Amino acid sequence: MAKRDYYEVLGLNRDCSEEDLKKAYRRLAMKWHPDRNPDNPKAEEHFKEAKEAYEILADANKRAAYDQFGHAGIDPQTAAGAGMGGRRRALPRTSSSYARKITIRSAIALKASG
């Protein structure tokens, strides 16, 4: 499921102040807190969504990345998939003689094919 825009979640414009951000989060946190809505299963989802939005937008660096790139700017999994510096998977360690054999075989195969 695609995530909603964090500003939309909090009901704010992109040029909102930190004070407006805090007020909007507190209002939604009180409205959707699971302890205040024990019979509403959706309340916890709304609460978590508002909390996540506030955590990103309250941090100046994360907010700048979000404003520029959207969710891809703050989500490491999305960023790695989009080629934004994700970690490379390490190759399994092998003995050096085995690695040399593989390298030599690859070189011979390349030479023979081209």
Secondary structure as UniProt FT lines:
FT   HELIX           6..10
FT   TURN            14..15
FT   HELIX           18..32
FT   TURN            34..36
FT   TURN            38..39
FT   HELIX           41..58
FT   HELIX           60..69
FT   HELIX           70..73
FT   HELIX           76..81
FT   TURN            82..83
FT   HELIX           96..113
//
